[in-house]
Amino acid sequence: MEYNSTLIFIISAFCLGAVLIMMRNSVPQKLKRGLASIAAVMILFAFFLIVYSLFTMGSSP
C-alpha cells in the first residue's frame, strides 16, 4: 500500500474540514451544503483509511 498518498489525502481532508469550519461565515450559501457534504465524505473516508492502515500494519507484505 502506498502510504505517502494516503497520508497526503488524510491531511488534505482534515485541512479542508478545518478551513470550512473556520471560514463558514464567508462561504456563499449556495456552496455551503455541497462543500460540507464533500468534506464530510472525505473525512469519513480518511477515518476509514486510518483504521484500515492500523489493522494491516502488522501484516507482512
N, C-alpha and C positions, 0 to 999 in steps of 0.2 A: 504494500500500500504506500502511496506517495504521501508522506506526512507534511511536506512543505506546502503543497497546495491546499491540503486540509486545514493546516494551521492558518494560512492566509485567509481562507474562506471564513473560518470561525472568528478571526479578529475583525474582518470586514463586516460580518453580520452583526456582531455586538456593537461595533462603531456606528453602523447605520441606525440601529435601535437607539443608541445614546444620542446621536445627533437629532433624530426625530423627536425624542423626548425633550431635549434642551431647546430646540427651535420650534416647538409646537405652535407658538403664537404667530410666527412669521410664515408658516406654510399655508398656501392658499387652501380654502375649504374644499375645492374640487379635488385636490391632490391628497388630502389628509387620509381619507379612507383607503385609497389604493396603496399609498406608501406604507401605511400602518399594516395592511394585510400582507404586503410583500415582506416587510421587515419581520413580522410575526412568523411567517413560514420559514424565512431564512434562519431565524433564531431557533425555532424548533428543530430544523434540520441540523443546525450546528450542535445542539444538545445531543441529538441522536449520534452524530459523528464522534462527539466526545465519549459517550457511553460505549459506542462500538469499539473505539480505539482502546478503551480501558479493558474491555472484555478480550480483545485479541492481542493485548500487549505481551502476555506470557507465552503465546503460542510460537513455535518455531516455524520459519518460512519453508 
